[in-house]
Structure formats: structure tokens, C-alpha cells
Amino acid sequence: MTHTDTRPRAFSRSLLSLALGGCLAMAAPALMAQSTSATIRGQVMVDSAPATEARVTAVNTGTGFTRSVGVSANGSYNLAGLPPGTYRLQVEANGQSTSQTVIVAIGQTATLNLGVGGVAEAAPAGEATDLDAVTVTADVLVETKTSEIATYVSQKQIESLPQNSRNFLAFADTVPGMQFINSPNGTESQLRSGAQGSTNINVFIDGVGQKNYVTPGGITGQDDSRGNPFPQSAIGEYKVITSNYKAEYDQISSAAVTAVTRSGTNDFSGSFFYDRTANEWSARTPREIADGVQQKQVTEQYGVTLGGPIIQDRLHFFVAYDAKDFVVPKDVRPPTVFDPAVLPQELAALYGGYSVPFNQDLYFGKLSLQLAEAHLIELSVRHRAEDQINPGSEISTPSFATNITNDETRVDLRYQFSSTDWLNDAHVTFEDAAYNPVPVTAAPGRRYTIVDPNNPASLRLGVLNVGGGPNFQDKGQRGIGLQNDLTFFGWEGHTIKMGVKYKQVDLNAFQQNPPFPQYFYDVNESLTQPYAITFSAPLEGRSPNVESSNKQFGIYIQDDWEVTDRLTLNLGLRWDYEDNPSYTDNVMDPGIAAAIRGWSNLDNADYNREDFISNGQNRRNQKNAWQPRLGFSYDLSGDETHVLFGGAGRAYDRNIFDQMAREYYGGAFTSYEILFDTPLHPCDSATSSNCLPFDPVLLTQEGVDAYTAANPRSGGEVYALNNNLKTPYSDQFSLGIRSQWMVMGHNWSTSATLAHIRSYDGIYFRLGNRWDDGSFHRNPGAADATWGGVPFTQGIPGYGSWILGDNGIEYSLNSLLLSLDKPYTEDSGWGFNVAYTFSDAEENRTDASTGESFYFDGARVDQRFYNSTGVAKHRLVLSGIYELPWQTTFSAKLVLASPTPRSATNCVANPAPGNPYCFYDPYTPDGTFGFKQFDFSLERRWDTGTDLSFKVRADVLNAFNWRNWNQYDLNRGGWGINDPALDVNQNFGTRSGNEILLPTRTLKLSFGIDW
């Protein structure tokens, strides 16, 4: 079966008219500039006295972009809204002039004092430097007086440091507190910060958030994808703020990444690249060594960029295309307790290696128009088209795989207007992202199983899956947004920024698992007659398609107040609101509500059932999401070489729509199971209504449909959200010192920060079922108790289990963040960076930081915290770039981390207080290092004497082929009620498999052309 997305994809005339009209409306100086732009400010001195009349002009040396301002009465100037890049600053005063070339980074506010006439005293490196002569090299300005915990990733680092994915976010782990993680099977990558998961980050590109509103991953397109969110060749540079960001950042509770895209210049330029690696260039994994076979694997990445002027100094264009074509190896292998020889040859032959494809195309285009000195218009368009085959488990054949389509389109129309005292930055945006997994085979699935000889109670140990797989989803977001930011710097000592954002976005979610019947065969019994059939069918009156027209509104104000020459206060306040009609307007089915209200098991339960029964009137959107953001910086030395900084603030994220939608689609399909009485799988038709004589007609869809029609169900699993559901948020506190050092003629930056982050109200799902006395646990020795005494069998009368969506997930992080940085400069020819993070991280549900959102082991999560299973205590990242002779560049990156705690359950030791049963007891593997990887690259460039140059590059990943083991026996043992020592697992903590985190040692070769 194929799924067609019927939502219109065309960018309609009416929508375009609305975008243009909205942008023109915001052109007036009415409101509120995002921190992608840089600011240079300082004082102009004439003959050692403040200039009373002077003009400062910044000219971008690449594009000709110009911005000019006058000085105030005390000679101060403020050049805001500068796109990051290299600028020639020209000062004219008293008939004299001077100029200086400087480099500013994304979102940077740098202090630069300028001198005209006389001889200005040279200032120490890192402070506000007095300049009184023309220079030919560009000085890299440094931002020191900020309360944010922020680090820059330069274009040189993006271009030079070794990596394999061409995901620009991969370099974010050079920032203390950040992790870029690839899943063990390589199917997805995540960017995470601190103790929280990837869902809690937000990435801003050219000032526009890329938040994923529907599925996990933090940004659109990164759920279940080995692809990239944006073409790396189109990214200029970016800034990572791990906490204490200012009030303009929204929908976030961990780290903010703010990136700026490249623009065309006055010179036509372009590039082409081609990367390749293959299994022949990679060391074998432990499994491949054991098998004696290395599966075919090919990774190809290629792309092109082109940019230049349409009108010199006025209108420029830039386009980029990045593509990925992967051939990924996959094994189909039976469990170790099973002999494939019992299968017929046509099935046994399905074991072995095969390959699955992954294809991605990323397009980006940008037009930049400077109508006049005060007017800048930019239009950018991005499109992502992606298809990948997710092969599933080790016993799943290629036919049982899932095809995941991941498409996205974003448009940003930006207008920036500046004057002497203020800057206005307006955006009109459009987004359309769709996540659509469907079975590769549109047919029923066949599950071949055995009775596990090591555990006879396990009757369905899978050995082979064939046919249609169980995953069918259609989820996405589509909408338009308007945002406007105004920065006012005409009030002496104050830079005031205000902003407003409105977005209307349609969210949708659909899920049916499985979409086709699944037939179970015991290979020791029969390969033609199943012993069971499972399938899902829609419930009458329950719509599986969830759509919600959400409206988002945010407003903020920020004052960066220079109280004295040394003390700066950052005072901000933000408020966000989201209207979610699918939540507030939801009315629980009257039959379900009546069954829950009449369910005697809840009469003495530990919660009020009415808190989860919605009537369309008893839910409200959260309106109290006020977020103070306070910070300070104090110049200890008076020359900005040593600055003390700190802050405190609150940041609200948002609830993922896929979780909010589960009370719709979670119960829209009911699960059926038909059993047939067989020797190995007996059932009793007298006691089980679904125990039937075998009928071959049930092997057809028509037969299954007829059974469903004859056995209608009003029941099924029921999901319900708390009627007072809140939005997750974090409280952040920090104190640190930032310094600049001149060592042997080179400028070094250091930073040391203590940070505390406490996160609250993460959503999770718990079991609402209760035993007949209202309790959650029952002695596991009781005849009617399931494992752990949890009431899985005690569902809503006439329905299935009741699953409650509630707030309760919390994280706690205390961290020490240390950095040492010598930025790369062309003069020095080298750069070096050290990032160290110490993390004392805890969570009140293990694996919450890695995405787990269900908790069925207790009545609810509580204030018992466990070591976070997503964060290593120690993490060190070193990276460097060095220019060798003959136009050769060497770069390297070393990542070292202590072992990360693993989720484990303790059913043996003395129970935790208040919990007489199993409890979480995470285990940290022994050893100094839990992860280590050293990568390096070598690039040789050839100039032809013209504008054309060639380059060849080799990247060696995991050069020492270090093994980062990933499988451990985490079962501490059985119940041990009478004698705990008898049930202790003697193998606990030992490696249980040969899975490692990839890559093994891998060589990647690249070829490129620049012109």
C-alpha cells in the first residue's frame, strides 16, 4: 500500500500575497533584531578627546553591504544589524579619516574604540582596541561582556575539522556541555545538551527557529533520520548557547544553536565536492570479524554551490545543493538458540547479509538585496527530500522493512531597516514538514517463532519476519509565521530589544500499527497453519486522523544596560502562549467516560479519575509562561581581559504534538488477536472467545474483515491526558569567568563556568489501571498478579488498559564547563580548541534523557532521582587546525568520555524506601573511558594561477580503531524474596554482545573544485 499526502504542496498565490503584504506592513518602524546579526560599538576619539561630530561607516568587503551611523555627544557609536563577516570600518571626523578591517561573528556584540589624529595607546589583546591607522589584515573581534554561556563555531572549523556526516551540527560538541551522538545502528544522529534530550534544543537559522512540533529530535527532519537538517555548504558559521540565553530565544529548555547562512558576494564563486567511503576502506566490526564476512557499504556525498552578484553592491544570489547516497549493510540472523536447518530452503536462504539504501537531496537558495544603506531584503528557500529504508530487527527480512519519507520545505522573507538609533528586523516564514513511515511490502506479515528452550514460558521467540511490516505513520506540520524584532540603542547606556512572533501552524498525526494482519507460525509445528493472528481495526466513532490548527504567540523585551564602564546588566522578560485546540476542545467518548466513572477499581485509587476525563470545557491552554532572563558581566580588569559573568533565567519549551495526539490515535484502532488450538500453543474455546477452529479464509484480508464485522469492539486501549497539562521548562543558573590572554603573540580565550539547570514538567505516560482495591502493586506471588504485581490485566471494563499522559519527568544538572580557545587566523596559520565538561546529571526516570516517555513500573514517577543514562560524568573534546607547507591543511579532533550510566533494574537488593518491588538501579560500566575517538584529516590544495583551484582530502575516522562497546548484561537478578543471594545474576555488568558504537577505523576520500 502506498500513502499519498493529499495536503497541497504548492506555494499558493494567496499565501505569497499574504507573505509580501505582511513583510511590507512590518517595514514601518513599529516593532522589534534577531541575534544572527552582529554589533560593533565603541567610542570615537579625535586627538585623544571624544569626538563630538564624526561618522562611522562599515562596508562588507565581500558584498559591499554598507551601514553608517553618527556619534553621540560623548563620541559613542553603535553599528547594529551587521551580517557576520569581514568589514572595513571608516571613520571621518574633523576632515580626517582612518579605516580598519575587522571580522565579526554571528550574534556578536564587540567593543571597538576608534581613533582619528594623534597616536592612540595600544591596548592589551582582547580589550576594546584603539585603532588609528589603516591595517591590511583583519582583526578578529572578541565578545567578552556577555552573560550567555556561548561559544562560536567558525566557517573554518566547519570546512576543516574531520567528520563523516557533513552535518554542520556535528561540530557543536567542540562546545562544553554539548554532545553530537550517532545511534548504535547509525540510523539517526542527535544533538543534545546537558541532562536533557535532543527534543529540548532549538536551532535558529537566520533568526528563524526550526523547531519540530510533532515528533522528537528538537528540529524538523531529525527523527529517525541519518540525514542532515541543512546543507552544510550553505552554513557560514554558528553560535551555541548552552544556557542563560537572552529573552529573544523561544521554544527551548536546553541549548540554542543560532546559525547564519552564506550569501553571494561581488565576485562570482562556486564549489563542487565529492566524498566517498566504502566497506573496503573501513576496518571490520567485531561481528564481521566473527562472521568472516564484511557486508557491502558505500557512502557517497556530493554537492555544489554557486554565488555572485546580480547587481554589483546591491543584489546577490547564493545557491547550494548537498546530496547523500548510502548503501547500508544489514544482517538477518537467527537467535543463537535456533537452528535454521529446520526451515525450508526458501526461508533459510533469507538469512544473511543484504543492503538498504538511503537517499537525501538538500536544496538552498538565497537572494540578498540592499535597496539603500538602511534597507536590506533577503529571500531564502530550503527544500529537503529524503527516503530511507529502516530494516528493523535482526530477524527482519528486507520485505519486512519500513520506508521512511522525510520531506521539508521552508521559506523565509526578511526585511531589515536601520536608522541612527534603532534597527528593525522582520520575517515572514512558511514551513511544511512531513514524516511518513510506511511498510515496504503492502501485504500481511508472517512471523516465524519457536518456544524459547531457555525460557519455556516464552512461546513466541521470533526467528524470522517476512512480508509487510508493522509501522505506518503520517505526521507533519505546515504553516506561516510572522516575527518582528526592534533594537533601540539611542538611550545612553541601554540597548533595548523588543520582539513579537505569531505563527499559525497546522499539525497532523496518524498512526496504525500494524496496518496489515500479522500471522504467527511455530516452525516446530507448521509453516502453513498459523497459531495466532494479530491485527488492528478502526473503532466506530473514533477518528484516527488528528489535526490541530495551533496558534503560537510570543513577546519579549530585553535591556542590555551598561551601568558603568565595567558593569553590564542583561534584563529580559519573555512570555509565550500556544492555542492547541486538539487538546482543549477534546471530548472523551461518552461510553468511555461512563465506563471509567463506573469502574470500581478506581474508587480507592491514588488519583482522581476526573482529572483525565475531558468534556471540551475543562481544559485551558497555559497562560503563565513568563520567563525572566537575568544576567550580568563585570569587567574585573577594566580592559575586558578578565570578565566575571553569570545569570539566572527560566525557559519554556513545548509539548510534542505526537504525545498530545495519542489520546486520539492511541485508541482509534483496537487490537485483535485470534488464537488456534495447536499442540504447542493450546487455547480453550470455552474460556477464550478468540480461540477458534482454524479456517483458511482467515488467511485473507476478506476473512479478517468478516471476523471484525462479526466481532465489533467498542473497547481497546484508551489514552487520556491530564486536564491541567503543563509545558516543560528549565530554570538555569550560572557563574563564570571569561579571560583573554596574549601568549607568544597569539590571543587565547579561556572560560570557566559553574552551571545548575533544573528541568520540570516533562510529559510521560503511566498506567492508570488499578487492582480491585485501588492499589497499583500486588504481591507477585498472588495468583492473579502479573510480573511485579502491576495491574496490566485490569483494564477499563469493556475496553483495554487506561494510559495516562501526565507531567512529571524532571532533570537535575550541576556542571563545570571549561574551554580554552586559540581561534584560527590566516596570519598564524593554526587554531586550537579544548572543551571539558564535568556533569553531575540525574533524572527521575532512567532513559528519559535518551527519549523514553513511558513508565509502567510504578504508579507514577516521583522525586527519587537516578544517575542520568544520557550523560557521561567527564567529557573532553580537543580539536585543532594547522597549515602545513605546500597549501596543505592538517586538522584533528579527539573525543574522550568516561563511561555513561546504563539503565538497570534491581529486583534483588533490599527494596528502595516505599517501593517493595523492583526499582531502577543504573549501572556505570567499569573503566576510565566509555568512549574515545580520534579523527584527523589532511587536505592538499592546488592553485592554477587563476580563480580555479583543486583540492584532495583524506579523513581518517577513529584512526586507532578504538572499540566503544555498547552491550552489557544489565539484569541484576530475579525477585530474591526469600533468599536474595540465590537470584543474583553473576554476569551482571559484563559485556553481553559484540555491538560497538560506529565507526570503526574508516577512510573517507574527497575531491573538490573551487572557483
Salt bridges, closest charged atoms under 4 A:
ASP5 OD2 - ARG7 NH2 2.75
ASP5 OD2 - ARG9 NH2 2.75
GLU148 OE1 - LYS239 NZ 3.16
ASP173 OD2 - ARG875 NH2 3.60
ASP173 OD1 - LYS893 NZ 2.66
GLU248 OE1 - LYS497 NZ 3.33
ASP250 OD2 - LYS501 NZ 2.48
ASP250 OD2 - ARG574 NH2 3.56
ASP275 OD2 - LYS1004 NZ 3.37
ASP291 OD2 - ARG333 NH2 2.50
GLU300 OE2 - ARG276 NE 3.78
ASP322 OD2 - ARG166 NH2 3.79
ASP331 OD2 - ARG333 NH2 3.23
GLU378 OE2 - LYS366 NZ 3.76
GLU378 OE1 - ARG414 NH1 3.70
GLU386 OE1 - ARG384 NH2 2.76
GLU394 OE2 - ARG287 NH1 2.13
GLU408 OE1 - ARG382 NH1 3.54
GLU408 OE2 - ARG410 NE 2.76
ASP412 OD1 - HIS427 ND1 2.89
ASP425 OD2 - ARG414 NH2 2.70
ASP425 OD1 - HIS427 NE2 3.81
GLU431 OE1 - ARG410 NH1 3.54
GLU431 OE1 - LYS503 NZ 2.63
ASP432 OD1 - ARG7 NH1 3.81
ASP432 OD2 - ARG9 NH1 3.45
ASP432 OD2 - ARG478 NH1 2.80
ASP474 OD2 - HIS3 NE2 2.89
ASP522 OD2 - HIS681 NE2 2.74
ASP559 OD2 - HIS494 ND1 2.89
ASP560 OD2 - LYS246 NZ 3.08
GLU562 OE2 - ARG41 NH1 3.65
ASP576 OD2 - ARG574 NE 2.80
GLU578 OE2 - ARG654 NH2 2.69
ASP603 OD1 - ARG609 NH2 2.78
ASP606 OD1 - ARG770 NH2 2.97
ASP606 OD2 - ARG860 NH1 3.17
GLU610 OE2 - ARG597 NE 2.89
ASP653 OD1 - LYS211 NZ 3.08
ASP658 OD1 - LYS475 NZ 2.86
GLU663 OE2 - ARG619 NH1 2.74
GLU673 OE2 - ARG460 NH2 2.76
ASP731 OD1 - ARG650 NE 2.70
ASP772 OD1 - ARG778 NH2 2.93
ASP773 OD1 - ARG778 NH2 3.87
ASP784 OD2 - ARG778 NH1 2.80
ASP806 OD2 - ARG766 NH2 3.11
GLU810 OE1 - ARG758 NH2 2.79
ASP862 OD2 - ARG864 NH1 3.45
GLU883 OE2 - LYS156 NZ 3.15
ASP921 OD2 - ARG972 NE 3.32
GLU939 OE2 - ARG941 NH2 3.74
GLU939 OE1 - ARG953 NH1 3.83
ASP955 OD1 - ARG953 NE 2.70
ASP1010 OD2 - ARG941 NH1 2.82
ASP1010 OD2 - LYS951 NZ 3.59
